[in-house]
Structures are given as C-alpha cells and as structure tokens.
Amino acid sequence: MSAHNQSTATPPLGSVLVVGGGIVGLASAYYLAKDGWKVTVVDRGDFTGNCSYGSAGMIVPSHFTPLAAPGIVMQGIKWLFDSRSPFLLRPSPSLSMISWGLKFMGHANEKHVTRSAPHILALNNLSRDLYDGLAAKLGNDFGLEHRGILMLCKTEKAFEEEVHLAEKARALGLKVDVLNREQMQTVEPNVMLDVFGATHFLSDSHLYPPALMSLLLQRLKQLGVTLIPHTEVTGFVRHSGKITKLLTNNGEYSADTVVLTGGAWLGQLARKAGITIPMMPGKGYSFMTSAFEGKLKHPALLIEARVALTPMGGQVRIGGTMELAPINHRINRKRVEGIVSAVPQYYSEYRLQMPDEKNIWHGFRPCSPDGLPYLGRSKSISNLIVAGGMGMMGLSLGPAAGKIVSEVARQAKPSTSIQLFDPERFN
Ligand SMILES: Cc1cc2nc3c(=O)[nH]c(=O)nc-3n(C[C@H](O)[C@H](O)[C@H](O)COP(=O)(O)OP(=O)(O)OC[C@H]3O[C@@H](n4cnc5c(N)ncnc54)[C@H](O)[C@@H]3O)c2cc1C
C-alpha cells in the first residue's frame, strides 16, 4: 500500500505522511493540506484516545517557563515521599530513564529558563492567534474563550513567587493582574474562594478539547486528507538519507515527506527511524464534574496542588498529577484523591466525590528533558520533520507546531524561531 497510489491527480507539492493523530498531528495535517500537499495521517488508535482529548484545554502563553526550572528537582524530591502529591518520579533501572533524568537536572537552572522563555512564549502567542483563526474558519463550536487563567495561591509564599513570575511575564509583554483576596472574589463572584491571592494571566484562553479534535477531523476530511486509524507504525526503511517506507501492522506506506508526531511515543518511533529523541511520559488524570453548576467563570490553576480546573460547556474538567514513569495504564487512586481533595482547599464550598474509575481519564504528556519542544526538519533524514515533546502545553502549542511543520515542509521561513527546538539536539 502506498500513500502515493491513493490518488491519480499529482498534487503540486507532493505527498506527506503524518504519524500520529493527536493535536500536533492533526494541526500539521490541516496546515499542510491547506498548502496543497496530499496528506495522509496514520494513527494506531481511532484518533480519540490520545493525550490531546482529555487535557485541561488551557491555551497558555503564561507557561513560558520550561518544566526543567530551578527548584523543581528539590520540590520533586520532597513530593516523592507523599503518595497524594502532584508529582511522582517512579525510578526505573532503564538507561534511557536515567539519561533523561540527568539531562533534566542539567537544564533545571535559571540560565536555561531565561534563554528559553522568549522562544516558548513566541510559539504560544502564535498558537493563540492561530486558534482565533481556527475558530473563525471552523466555527467556534469548540468553546474557545478568552477569559485568562487564574493562578490561585493558598499561601503567601506561593503568592510571592507568582507575583515575581507575573513581573517577568509583564517584561515579556504579557498582561497580568495581581489580585488580593477581595479583588479575586470580584473576578470570580459566584463561588467562595479560600485563597491568599492570585494572578490573572489575561492573555490565556481555554477550549473544549474533544470538540476541537472532532471539528479538526471533519475539516481534514473536507480538505481531502486521508485518515487511517488502527495503523501502528512499527518500523522505517531508510535509503540514501531518506525514509523510503513506513512499516505498519496494516501494510507499508511511503510518501515524499514524513512528519513524526506520536506524543509520548515519539522517542520510540524516532529510535526505530534511527535517531535519538529523549522522551518521558508524564502521566496525568482528568475527570468532569457538574458540581460547580455553571458558576465557575474562569479556568484556574491551584498553584500549590498543581491542579487545573477548566469550565467546559456547563461542567468543569479537573486535571492534574505528573507521574514520570514508563508507560502504564493503571489508575493510581491515591493520586486522583490528591486532585479531588485539593479542590475544597481553594473552593471551600465544593467537596467533590471521588469519581468512578471508568470516569477517570488518563493520558501521557510527552516530556522532553529540557522542557522544550522538538520541532523542525531532521538533519540526518532529509525528508523527515519532527513535531512533539510539548509536555504540559501540547494542546496550547499544537496549531503553532502544525503551522511551522507546514512552513518547514515547503522550505519557508518559520513564523517564529525554532532555533532551540532542533529535534536532534540530544543526538
Ligand atoms: C491531565 C492533563 C492535562 C493537560 N492539560 C493541558 C492543557 O490544559 N493545555 C495544554 O496545552 N496541554 C495540556 N496537556 C498536555 C497535552 O495534552 C499534550 O501535550 C498534547 O496532547 C500532546 O499532543 P500530541 O499530538 O503530541 O500527542 P497525543 O495527543 O498523545 O497524540 C499522539 C498520537 O500518536 C499516536 N501514536 C503513537 N505511537 C504511534 C505509532 N507507533 N503509530 C501510529 N500512531 C502512533 C497515538 O495513538 C496518538 O493518537 C495535558 C495533559 C494531561 C495528561
């Protein structure tokens, strides 16, 4: 089977095969198809079971600090001894995990943060604008709203740190309000808040991920993109510095250009293609609740608890935890209890029930060790473009990644610098 053979008309730009149908793969397919490529997307699932679906739906220019930042290592060590903590590092004797951990520690410093912040922010700002464009083109049935995100702090210490971050954000051009308890209550008047204070990142937005994904899938079909579910890429054939064939459980595929996404599985896929892309899955959980009865106006991050709340179509999606460990599909109830019990500490009227296991979604954030995306053309495989590793902000960055993939594919200048995002920087 060949992606070449599926159409008789020769498109002007040739064929592209996108591996992975999460937000990064679908957004890539969208911008590539609009440019005139003949696009095929293969996914080993049915396009609905990926990390993008269950995410908290936050569009986050506020997240200009990479996960690898000063203080995270010490904080992580403290959290190791708390079974309900928002962070879990499950040590594994695998060499790749040790190597990822060492690289992560090597990047958790101020110099790395200062260097990376403007680049991450530029990508997020681009994405936010592209989301507006998508809402205009696809119709905003995916609930894109620009109300900002509240960073709620219980303690004075966390508040001071958030105020410091807000100052940095303003210096980078973001609009942020600093709110004391009373001001906070005015912004979110319908629920009782038990917090010391908050910052309000006005340039952040939110949306409903499943609606976004299904609208994108519909639009891709209209654009003539071929979507192939239940097809797992298992290997690559390389010849003269190019990928000539993709091997799958469902036959062989070929295309002029290959775009590798794959989320938390990008590292494994890259290894099969013969390049090194360190990746760690960061498992997280989310569930929906109608407990807030439509009263919550703003998405919020509960800073000390690292829990996210996002209003979505009358309900609220609550998500959190970061388990850095080899992929496993167990629901760790203690971690979910940690999320559930954090909510009334901030919203004192809302004591939530532990959700049934069948209603707890889990997904794997694709985490690079330096907290930066992998985005750009491979230096060793000339027809390969990589897009992934966006960790906690893959939904936010998806459209920008897709747009840049399309620009790289046609050798155009990327809309924003991808200098720090070289997919083979750890080779
Ligand atoms: C609890 C939680 C909350 C989150 N909240 C937010 C948020 O508010 N905002 C935000 O920006 N981000 C958020 N994220 C992170 C975000 O969800 C991810 O960064 C993003 O979804 C990654 O998108 P992706 O396309 O790279 O990967 P995915 O969405 O995981 O898609 C990868 C796809 O590749 C396919 N695939 C893998 N291997 C193969 C193979 N061998 N062959 C074929 N197909 C393959 C998979 O089936 C999958 O469909 C959250 C994550 C979690 C866990």
The ligand as an ORCA input file, in Angstrom:
! r2SCAN-3c Opt
* xyz 0 1
  C      -4.118     15.766     32.736
  C      -3.550     16.533     31.582
  C      -3.925     17.843     31.372
  C      -3.374     18.577     30.321
  N      -3.791     19.860     30.128
  C      -3.245     20.605     29.133
  C      -3.669     21.952     28.905
  O      -4.558     22.462     29.594
  N      -3.089     22.651     27.909
  C      -2.103     22.116     27.126
  O      -1.590     22.809     26.262
  N      -1.698     20.838     27.295
  C      -2.237     20.075     28.271
  N      -1.830     18.779     28.474
  C      -0.747     18.248     27.614
  C      -1.297     17.901     26.245
  O      -2.451     17.104     26.385
  C      -0.245     17.160     25.418
  O       0.974     17.866     25.424
  C      -0.698     17.045     23.969
  O      -1.978     16.461     23.917
  C       0.295     16.243     23.140
  O      -0.205     16.191     21.822
  P       0.486     15.226     20.744
  O      -0.257     15.389     19.490
  O       1.961     15.490     20.764
  O       0.292     13.763     21.374
  P      -1.034     12.881     21.565
  O      -2.241     13.714     21.722
  O      -0.747     11.900     22.647
  O      -1.154     12.123     20.191
  C      -0.172     11.200     19.785
  C      -0.809     10.228     18.823
  O       0.203      9.399     18.241
  C      -0.327      8.099     18.089
  N       0.775      7.137     18.017
  C       1.706      6.871     18.944
  N       2.545      5.923     18.522
  C       2.136      5.575     17.279
  C       2.600      4.634     16.315
  N       3.665      3.851     16.548
  N       1.935      4.530     15.150
  C       0.842      5.303     14.886
  N       0.371      6.210     15.768
  C       1.007      6.350     16.939
  C      -1.196      7.910     19.323
  O      -2.181      6.905     19.108
  C      -1.801      9.296     19.493
  O      -3.077      9.419     18.873
  C      -2.399     17.988     29.480
  C      -2.028     16.667     29.657
  C      -2.600     15.921     30.707
  C      -2.183     14.490     30.891
*
